[in-house]
């Protein structure tokens, strides 16, 4: 039997080259991801690949129109009692 948990799906998403960030989240969605596509055709390709993954039942797309601040988040690497999962 396949593992269809959000954690297993997130690990599969993290292996996709066009995806930059993947996180498990609390709320109406289980997973948040950020991807970079060069054009609309590549976005359609990425969405097709995501939708074909076992465990994915719905995809909600938000297009970034204008970026006001970029970030590089190192997670909780230096926090006591916390760690970023390596995989």
N, CA, C and O of each residue as an XYZ file, in Angstrom:
348
protein
N       0.843     -1.192      0.000
C       0.000      0.000      0.000
C       0.883      1.247      0.000
O       1.877      1.312      0.723
N       0.520      2.217     -0.800
C       1.276      3.463     -0.918
C       0.986      4.398      0.237
O      -0.141      4.467      0.726
N       2.000      5.110      0.667
C       1.857      6.129      1.707
C       1.342      7.404      1.053
O       2.060      8.034      0.277
N       0.113      7.791      1.357
C      -0.501      8.967      0.756
C      -0.614     10.119      1.750
O      -1.396     11.045      1.536
N       0.147     10.071      2.817
C       0.096     11.132      3.818
C       0.663     12.429      3.237
O       1.435     12.394      2.278
N       0.284     13.569      3.814
C       0.855     14.837      3.352
C       2.383     14.842      3.391
O       3.017     15.414      2.505
N       2.970     14.224      4.385
C       4.433     14.174      4.486
C       5.039     13.421      3.302
O       6.050     13.852      2.747
N       4.431     12.301      2.913
C       4.928     11.526      1.774
C       4.757     12.304      0.477
O       5.645     12.287     -0.375
N       3.629     12.983      0.319
C       3.404     13.793     -0.882
C       4.409     14.943     -0.924
O       4.955     15.252     -1.983
N       4.655     15.579      0.228
C       5.619     16.686      0.290
C       7.011     16.220     -0.130
O       7.723     16.943     -0.827
N       7.398     15.028      0.286
C       8.709     14.504     -0.104
C       8.775     14.276     -1.612
O       9.812     14.529     -2.226
N       7.696     13.806     -2.210
C       7.660     13.623     -3.662
C       7.741     14.966     -4.378
O       8.443     15.093     -5.381
N       7.032     15.960     -3.871
C       7.064     17.297     -4.467
C       8.456     17.908     -4.380
O       8.895     18.593     -5.303
N       9.145     17.664     -3.281
C      10.483     18.234     -3.074
C      11.485     17.725     -4.103
O      12.511     18.365     -4.335
N      11.201     16.589     -4.719
C      12.103     16.031     -5.733
C      11.918     16.660     -7.111
O      12.718     16.403     -8.011
N      10.889     17.471     -7.294
C      10.622     18.079     -8.599
C      11.509     19.307     -8.796
O      11.538     20.186     -7.934
N      12.233     19.384     -9.916
C      13.203     20.459    -10.123
C      12.620     21.869    -10.159
O      13.308     22.814     -9.775
N      11.380     22.045    -10.606
C      10.796     23.386    -10.695
C      10.264     23.896     -9.363
O       9.861     25.054     -9.260
N      10.260     23.038     -8.337
C       9.729     23.427     -7.035
C      10.872     23.858     -6.130
O      11.850     23.131     -5.953
N      10.734     25.062     -5.556
C      11.782     25.654     -4.725
C      11.589     25.420     -3.232
O      12.560     25.185     -2.513
N      10.367     25.482     -2.765
C      10.072     25.351     -1.337
C       8.871     24.433     -1.172
O       7.915     24.510     -1.944
N       8.919     23.567     -0.168
C       7.799     22.694      0.167
C       7.682     22.676      1.683
O       8.673     22.484      2.389
N       6.458     22.877      2.183
C       6.247     22.874      3.635
C       4.902     22.246      3.964
O       3.926     22.425      3.236
N       4.861     21.508      5.070
C       3.581     21.068      5.625
C       3.008     22.246      6.390
O       3.736     22.932      7.107
N       1.709     22.491      6.247
C       1.088     23.647      6.871
C      -0.193     23.245      7.587
O      -0.782     22.202      7.303
N      -0.608     24.088      8.514
C      -1.880     23.906      9.208
C      -2.888     24.864      8.596
O      -2.545     26.000      8.266
N      -4.101     24.427      8.446
C      -5.137     25.275      7.865
C      -5.953     24.505      6.848
O      -6.108     23.289      6.960
N      -6.474     25.208      5.860
C      -7.341     24.569      4.871
C      -6.566     23.715      3.872
O      -7.160     22.900      3.166
N      -5.255     23.890      3.803
C      -4.391     23.087      2.930
C      -3.403     22.307      3.795
O      -3.134     22.689      4.933
N      -2.870     21.224      3.259
C      -1.885     20.423      3.983
C      -0.453     20.772      3.600
O       0.466     20.633      4.407
N      -0.270     21.225      2.369
C       1.071     21.478      1.839
C       1.091     22.834      1.141
O       0.158     23.191      0.422
N       2.161     23.576      1.363
C       2.416     24.817      0.630
C       3.691     24.606     -0.151
O       4.670     24.078      0.375
N       3.681     25.018     -1.407
C       4.910     24.935     -2.184
C       5.061     26.185     -3.026
O       4.097     26.888     -3.328
N       6.293     26.431     -3.388
C       6.615     27.541     -4.279
C       7.437     26.984     -5.421
O       8.430     26.287     -5.213
N       7.010     27.298     -6.618
C       7.729     26.837     -7.795
C       8.044     27.995     -8.716
O       7.417     29.051     -8.640
N       9.011     27.795     -9.579
C       9.391     28.803    -10.559
C       9.278     28.207    -11.947
O       9.897     27.189    -12.255
N       8.474     28.858    -12.782
C       8.277     28.411    -14.163
C       8.647     29.550    -15.099
O       8.380     30.715    -14.803
N       9.262     29.214    -16.228
C       9.708     30.252    -17.165
C       8.556     30.845    -17.959
O       8.644     31.983    -18.419
N       7.452     30.072    -18.130
C       6.326     30.564    -18.916
C       5.075     29.760    -18.570
O       5.118     28.845    -17.747
N       3.978     30.109    -19.199
C       2.703     29.460    -18.914
C       2.724     27.969    -19.277
O       2.138     27.150    -18.568
N       3.387     27.623    -20.359
C       3.459     26.211    -20.767
C       4.164     25.374    -19.705
O       3.743     24.255    -19.414
N       5.225     25.910    -19.131
C       5.936     25.166    -18.095
C       5.094     25.069    -16.823
O       5.165     24.066    -16.112
N       4.296     26.104    -16.527
C       3.388     26.041    -15.383
C       2.359     24.933    -15.584
O       2.079     24.168    -14.662
N       1.803     24.848    -16.777
C       0.832     23.784    -17.075
C       1.486     22.423    -16.907
O       0.877     21.511    -16.349
N       2.715     22.273    -17.380
C       3.452     21.015    -17.237
C       3.641     20.671    -15.760
O       3.413     19.532    -15.353
N       4.054     21.648    -14.963
C       4.258     21.413    -13.531
C       2.953     21.020    -12.856
O       2.924     20.081    -12.059
N       1.880     21.725    -13.166
C       0.583     21.400    -12.565
C       0.135     19.993    -12.941
O      -0.416     19.274    -12.106
N       0.366     19.595    -14.186
C       0.037     18.226    -14.608
C       0.820     17.206    -13.784
O       0.264     16.202    -13.339
N       2.118     17.467    -13.581
C       2.955     16.547    -12.807
C       2.481     16.466    -11.352
O       2.448     15.385    -10.764
N       2.122     17.599    -10.786
C       1.646     17.620     -9.401
C       0.331     16.864     -9.282
O       0.153     16.061     -8.366
N      -0.584     17.115    -10.198
C      -1.906     16.467    -10.141
C      -1.826     14.956    -10.330
O      -2.710     14.236     -9.866
N      -0.787     14.460    -11.001
C      -0.639     13.020    -11.219
C      -0.067     12.294     -9.994
O      -0.103     11.065     -9.933
N       0.455     13.039     -9.027
C       1.036     12.393     -7.842
C      -0.048     11.722     -7.007
O      -1.073     12.339     -6.719
N       0.160     10.480     -6.618
C      -0.776      9.828     -5.702
C      -0.851     10.625     -4.399
O       0.175     11.028     -3.850
N      -2.049     10.844     -3.920
C      -2.251     11.590     -2.678
C      -2.628     13.045     -2.902
O      -3.035     13.723     -1.959
N      -2.504     13.541     -4.132
C      -2.888     14.916     -4.439
C      -4.341     14.912     -4.911
O      -4.671     14.288     -5.920
N      -5.202     15.609     -4.179
C      -6.609     15.647     -4.557
C      -7.040     16.997     -5.095
O      -8.052     17.097     -5.788
N      -6.269     18.050     -4.777
C      -6.652     19.391     -5.218
C      -5.420     20.269     -5.261
O      -4.523     20.137     -4.429
N      -5.378     21.169     -6.237
C      -4.280     22.117     -6.376
C      -4.885     23.511     -6.457
O      -5.802     23.751     -7.242
N      -4.377     24.419     -5.654
C      -4.800     25.816     -5.712
C      -3.588     26.635     -6.131
O      -2.537     26.566     -5.494
N      -3.733     27.414     -7.205
C      -2.618     28.168     -7.762
C      -2.742     29.640     -7.370
O      -3.811     30.241     -7.475
N      -1.631     30.198     -6.922
C      -1.515     31.628     -6.674
C      -0.349     32.115     -7.515
O       0.772     31.628     -7.360
N      -0.592     33.057     -8.391
C       0.474     33.599     -9.236
C       1.058     34.836     -8.583
O       0.327     35.746     -8.192
N       2.354     34.867     -8.468
C       3.053     36.014     -7.917
C       3.137     37.083     -9.002
O       3.756     36.868    -10.044
N       2.521     38.221     -8.759
C       2.489     39.282     -9.756
C       3.596     40.313     -9.561
O       4.139     40.847    -10.527
N       3.918     40.582     -8.313
C       4.952     41.569     -8.016
C       5.586     41.200     -6.681
O       4.881     40.963     -5.700
N       6.893     41.152     -6.642
C       7.624     40.757     -5.449
C       8.177     41.995     -4.752
O       8.939     42.757     -5.346
N       7.795     42.195     -3.499
C       8.250     43.358     -2.741
C       9.420     43.036     -1.820
O      10.210     43.917     -1.482
N       9.530     41.786     -1.420
C      10.644     41.381     -0.565
C      10.901     39.910     -0.794
O       9.976     39.099     -0.743
N      12.136     39.562     -1.042
C      12.517     38.172     -1.219
C      13.173     37.714      0.080
O      13.579     38.541      0.897
N      13.274     36.441      0.267
C      13.844     35.924      1.500
C      14.590     34.627      1.246
O      14.366     33.928      0.258
N      15.466     34.342      2.158
C      16.103     33.040      2.199
C      15.917     32.550      3.620
O      16.541     33.070      4.545
N      15.066     31.556      3.800
C      14.699     31.095      5.125
C      15.502     29.862      5.471
O      15.463     28.874      4.737
N      16.228     29.900      6.573
C      17.038     28.764      6.999
C      16.321     27.903      8.023
O      16.929     27.053      8.673
N      15.042     28.128      8.158
C      14.262     27.307      9.079
C      14.629     27.553     10.519
O      14.918     28.678     10.925
N      14.612     26.497     11.271
C      14.849     26.581     12.705
C      16.203     25.993     13.065
O      16.375     25.447     14.156
N      17.163     26.100     12.158
C      18.474     25.479     12.355
C      19.132     25.859     13.671
O      19.760     25.012     14.306
N      19.006     27.116     14.098
C      19.709     27.544     15.307
C      18.815     27.573     16.539
O      19.264     27.994     17.605
N      17.576     27.142     16.425
C      16.666     27.162     17.571
C      16.879     25.942     18.447
O      17.104     24.838     17.951
N      16.809     26.145     19.718
C      16.952     25.043     20.678
C      15.746     24.121     20.577
O      14.602     24.573     20.629
N      16.007     22.837     20.434
C      14.938     21.856     20.407
C      14.230     21.729     19.070
O      13.248     20.995     18.968
N      14.694     22.412     18.060
C      14.046     22.352     16.750
C      15.084     21.988     15.704
O      16.274     22.261     15.862
N      14.621     21.380     14.657
C      15.517     21.027     13.550
C      14.730     20.979     12.261
O      13.529     20.710     12.274
N      15.380     21.230     11.172
C      14.783     21.089      9.856
C      15.029     19.665      9.387
O      16.157     19.175      9.435
N      13.966     18.999      8.930
C      14.108     17.614      8.473
C      14.954     17.564      7.207
O      14.776     18.375      6.299
N      15.859     16.623      7.155
C      16.719     16.462      5.991
C      16.096     15.567      4.928
O      16.614     15.491      3.814
N      15.051     14.921      5.227
C      14.482     14.087      4.179
C      13.953     12.853      4.728
O      13.430     12.021      3.987
